[in-house]
Amino acid sequence: MPGIATGVFKKLAIKRQVSLGAIAAAGAAGSARYMRRVTSTLDLTKATYQSAELLDSQQRRDMRHGVRSTGGTLSGELSVGSYQQIFESVLRQAAVGGVVSAAIPTLAAASTGTRTGTYTRTAGSFLTDGFKIGDVINTTGFTTTGVDNNNQYCMIVGLTALVMTVLTLDATPIAAKAAGDNVILTVVGKKVFIPSAGHTRDYYTVEHWFGDIGESEVFTDVVFTGATISLPPTGMATVEFPMMGLNMQTAQAQYFTAPAAAATGGILASVNGALIINGQLAGLVTGLTITINGNYAYPSGDGIVGSNVRPDVLPGPIDVTGQMTVLFQSGYFRDLFLNEVEASVASVLTADNSPAPQFAAFVMSRVKYTGASKDDSNTGLTLTMPFTALENVASGGAALPNLQTTISIQDSAFI
């Protein structure tokens, strides 16, 4: 008698399909990849139809299975580099490489606080170079008293053509240095964001392999329809990806024969890193949740004649919403809601405390808060502030300080 399937023996592998209806090839070419997970709940469901006949027996005599579909959620702890393909599909664009400046001999560094500073140039333009607020950058080329700035990752929190205001990820000061060195600024890793044109549509083949009982379930034409990133006050940051698909097939052998190993990037916790609101380090936020919803749906109707499989999973507009919880110390955060003030929100999470850590960053440059309710406890009071992020068309685009997008994600391990 076979044993009972257990989660520790279950393996999850995914591979992007060439197109709708084309199951991903099982072999190594463009290999499938094992995925890290806490849970993966993808399953097949079927509509059912019940006979409406009125019979002398006063009973139901038949029912049938109808249109098939698959759905579920991939849940994981947020880790560096682990979910690049999925984030690309959710935001409908492949990750893009960051800006690398030419050598800037006119750049000077100055400290403006415990972990903030400025890079100021007298020629050229950070904006036309393509740098954006929220970018995590690396600096090289400083000499003598400025060498501590080399290979020290910073997030850009303010930007004009000639002045870049930065915040160090490891909370150490910027070292002052006069101009004269050939300094190069590099955006670390890659970024993915919702584009203004050229959106992609991706479908996946997903396998659950239950190795302890020799059973395979292969789900086809799966779409990752959104993402929820949760940054709690304590514990690991988490991510959830809802899925919709069209069909499933089973076998007693593993379908993907040579999946690549799962990514090994560090797991992120919300207490390690920084949260910046309107360019300022926010020390009162106790939790942040970001939800990306692609508003996918099956075609209207319950199927097509002659097939028990729906024809497609259709995208809608991408909505980005979320919620912050904030300790109630002043009216600043409440008044952002009361006065309908647009704010920027940037969160960077680090896997260690080194000057150049693994990291993931989430940037929304145009956020409107939709509430500011307070609890009433006998300890510190907390504001709960839901928000909606919007496409930044006013200060986003080429040679402007922000991307023309609703949300961008930068990861040091995106390739």
N, C-alpha and C positions, 0 to 999 in steps of 0.2 A: 504493500500500500504506500503510495507516495506521501511525503510530508506535506505540511501546509506551507504555502508560499509566505515568505517573510520580506519585509521592506528592505532589510540590509542586503539581501541577495538581488533585489530588483535593480536594473540598470536602465537609465533613460538616455537615449541617443536621438539627436535631431540632424537633419540635413535639408538644406534649402533645395527646393525643386526647380527645374528649369522653367516650368510653366504649370498652369492649372491642368490637372488631370494626368500629369506625367510623374508617377511615383519616382522618387529619387533612387538612383542606381545603388545597389547594395555594396559594390566594391569600393576600392580605396580611392579612385579618382574623384577629386573634390570631396574628400572623405567626410563621412558623418562624424559627429563629435559627441562624446559622452558629456552630459551636463550635470553640474552640481545642483543639488536640490535639498529642500527640507521635505517637500511632498510634490508629487505630480499626480493629479486626479483625473487625467483625460480618460473618458469612457464613451462608448457608443450608446446612443439612445434611439428609440424608434417611436414614431407616432403609432397610435392604435385606433382601430375603427371597430365599432360595435354595431351589430345588426339592430335595426329598428323595427323588425317585423313583429306584428302582434299575433301571437300563436295561441291555439287552444290550451296549450300546456302552461301558458302565462310565464314562460321562462325565456332566457336568451339562448339562441341556438348557435350563434357563431360570432366570432370577432377575428380581426386580421391585423397583422403588423403592417405598418405603412412606411412613410418616408424616414430614411435613416439620417442621422447627423451625429457629430461628436462634439464634446465640449468638456471643459475642465479648467484647472489652474495649475501653473507651475509656480511653486513658492520656494524661495530661497533666502539665504542670508546674503546681503549685498557684498560682493567681493570684486576686487580689481580685475578687470578684463574678462570676467566670466560670461557676460551676457551681451557682447558686442553685436552679434548678428541679430539678436532679438530686438535690442534697442534700435538698430538700423531699420528693422521692419516696422516697429511701432511708430517711429517718426518718419518713415517712408523716404529715407535717403541713406546712402552709404556714408560711412564715416569719412571725414576729410582731414588731411594733414594740416597741422598748424603752421602759422607764419614763422619764418626764420628771417630776421633782419640782416641787412648788410652790416659790416662793421661801422659803428657810430663813434667817431673820434671826438665828437663834441658833447658826449653824454657825461653828465655829472650825477653823483648819487648823494642823497642827503637823508638823514633820519628825522622823522617828524613825530615819533612816538615810540612806545615800547616795542612794537612789532610792525610799525608802518614807516614808510619812507617814500621818497620820490626819485624818479629818474628823469632828469631834465636835459633836453638837447637844444641846441641853438640853430640847427639846420635840419632839413628833412621833416618828416611828419610821421608820428606813430599811427595816425589815422589812415593815411594813404598806404602805409606799410601793411595795414590789415589787422592790427591788433584790436581787441574788443574788451570791454569791461567784463570781468568774470573769467578771462583767460588765466590759466596757471602757466607761468613762464619760468624758464631757466636763463641764467645770465652767465656768460663767460667773457674773459678778456680783461677783467680788472687786474691791476697790478698794485704793488706796495700796500698802502693802507686800505685798498678796496678789495683785497683778495677774498675776504670773508663773504662777499656777495656772490662769488663764483659758485655755481652748482648749488645755490640756495633757492628752492622753489618759492615763488610768490604768486599771489592772486592779484590781478589788476582790479582795483576798486574805484578808480577815477581815471579819466583819460581825456586829454586834449591833444592837439597836434604836437605840442612841444613838451608836455608834462604828463608823465605816467605815475599815478599814485598806486603804491603796492602794499600788500600785507603779507608778511612771511608766514609760511605754513608751520614752521617750527617755533614761532613766537620769539625769535631772536631779533635783535635790532638790525636795521640796514646800516652798513658801514659807510661813512662819509668818504667821498673821493672826488677830487676835482676832475674836470674833463681833461682828455689827452690820451686815454687808452682806446684801443680798438675793441669796443664792447659789442658783443652780439647777443641779441635777445631771441629766444626760441620758445614757441608755444609747445608744451610737452605733450607727447602722445598724439591723439586725434580727437576730433569733436564730431558729434552727430546732432543734427537739429532738424526741425520741420522746415523744409525748403518752401520757397514761394512759387516754384515751378519744378517740373520734372520729377514728380512724386513716383515712387516705386510701389509695386504690388507684389508681395512675396508670399509663397506657399511653401509649406514644409511637410516632409515625411517624418513622423515621430514614432519611435519604437519604445515600448516597454518590454524589456526582456526579463522574465522571471526565471533566473538561472537555476534556482533550487528545485523547480518542478518542470523545467524544460518547456515553457510556454512563451510564445511571442505574440504580442499584439501590435500591429503596425497601423498607424493612423495616417491617412492621406489627405492632402489638400488642407492642411491645418494652417490657420492664420492666427498670429498673435495679435489680439485686438486692442491691447492697451498695456498699461503698467501702473502699479502703485508702489511708490517708494515711501517707506516709513522710517522716520528717524526718531526713536523714542528717547526719553531722558536718560534711561539706563538700558544696557543690553545692546545687542547687535542691531545694526541697520538691516532692514529686510526689504525684499522686493517680491511682487506677485505679478504674473503675466497670465491674464485670462486667454483661453484658446477656443476657437471654433473651427470645426472641420466638417468633412463630407462623408467619410467612410472609414471602415476598419477591416483589416484582414488578419487572420490568425494562422499560426503554424507551430510546429513543435521543434523548430530550429531558429536560432537567432538570425534575423534578416540582415542587419548591417554586419558585415564580416570583419571589418577592420576599422572601427571608429577610432578617431584620435582621442588621446587622453583629455580628460576635463582640465580646464584652466586651473592654475595653482596660485592665483593672486591672493593677497591677504584679504581677510574679512574685515569689514569696516564697522566702526561703532560711532555713533553720533557725537560722543563726547570728545573724539579725536578729530580736530580740524577747526573749522570756523564757519560761522553764519553771518553774512553781511546783509544788512537792510539799508537801502538807500546809501550805500557806500560806507556805512559805519558798522563796526563790529557789534553784534547784538549779544548782550550778555544775559538777557532776561527770558529768552525763548526756551521753553522746556520740551517742546516737541514739534515736529514738522512732518506733514504727510502731503505727498504730491501724487495726484491721480491723473493719468493720461488715458483718455477714452477715445478710441477711433470710431465709435458709433457704427460698428459693423452690424450687418443684418443679412439674413437669407432673402433671396428674391421673394416678392409678394406671392401669396399662394402657398400651398403646402407641398408643392413638387411639380413635376412635369409628367404628362401622360406617357406611360410606358417605361418609367424608371422610378426606382425607389430611392434614388440618390438625388439630392438637390444639385442644381447646376453650378452654383458658385457661392462665395461669401463676399458680400459687397461692402466697400468702405463708405463711411460718411465723413463729415468734417471732424477734425481732431479737437477735442475739448481738453483743456488742462485746468484742473481745479485742485484745491487742497485745503489744508487747515493748519494753523499755528496755534499753539498754546503759549501764553506769555504771562509772566508774573506782573501783577498790576502795581507798578511803582509810580507811574505818572500818567498823564493823559495822552502821551505821544502816540502810542499804538492805537488807542481808542479813537483818537481824532483822525487818524488816517482813514478809518471807516466813516466817521461822522461827516467829514468834509470831502469824501470821495476823492482822496488824494491817491494818485498812482505812485507805486513804490517799486523798487527793484529788490529781488531776493536772490542771493547767491549762497550756496552751501557747498563747501569742499570738505570731504572726509578723507582722512589719512590712515594708512595701515600701520604706520610707526611714527616715531618722533624725530626722525633724522632730518637733516636739512633738505634732502631730496627724496621724499617718501613716495611710495606707491599711493595713488589717490584716485578718487572720482569726484567730479564737481557737477553741480546742477545749477543752471542759471536761468532765471526768468526776469527779464528787464522791464516788464510792464505788468504790474499786478494791481488789481483792485480788490479791496476787502469788502465782503458782503455781510459782515456781522461782527459784533464785539460783545458777546455776552459774558457776564462775570459769574463765577460761583460764589458761594457764601459759606466758607468753612471757618473753623476756629484757628486756622493757620494762615499762611500766605494766600492771598486771593489770586485767582488766575483768570485771564481773559481767554476765551475761545474765539478765534478769528478765522472763519472760512474765507477763502479767496478764489478769484478767477484770474488766470493769467491770459494775456491777450497778445496778438501779433504786434510787434513794435514797428509801426510804419513811420513814426515821427522822427525817432533818433536811431533807427536801425537801417543798415544797408552799407553799401560801399562808401569808404571814407567817412563813416559815421562811427560813434563810439560803441554801438551795439549791433548785434545781428538783427536782421529783419525776420524775427521768428518769435514764437511763443515760449519755447524752452530749448535749451541746448544742454548736452551732456558731454563732458570731457573726461577721458580716462587715460591714465598714464600708460596703460597696457594695450589700448586699442592699436591695431596694426593696419 
